[in-house]
Amino acid sequence: MNKIRRNDTVVVICGDAKDKGKRGRVLKVEPRKDRIVVEGVNNVKKHLRRTQQNPRGGRVDREASIHISNVMLICPHTNKPTRVGFTFVEQAGEKVKKRVSKVSGRVID
């Protein structure tokens, strides 16, 4: 179970100076590579060759992945960066593993 999931809001805490401090929504998580793609962060130019689907070719701006250790989750309750822990919560007679904010102590999802 990952601490950061798709559609979470995160803030970049270290890395490239142009992206440090930016907030964005997680678009894609690659758990095997420990990388994520964040909306509006780490934009790069991708060069496309001419094809039948793209007859002009050219350059396209897109987000590249960054390492998951360079971001922190934004707590939805306090709107501040937080570390993430896990706890077991009773739901319908079963124990379910849930993410917990270390700042507020509340369940995130």
Secondary structure, DSSP 8 states (H G I E B T S, - for coil): --SS-TT-EEEE-SS-TTTTT-EEEEEEEETTTTEEEETTSSEEEEEE---SSSTT-EEEEEE--EEGGGEEEE-TTT-SEE-EEEEEEEETTEEEEEEEETTT--B--
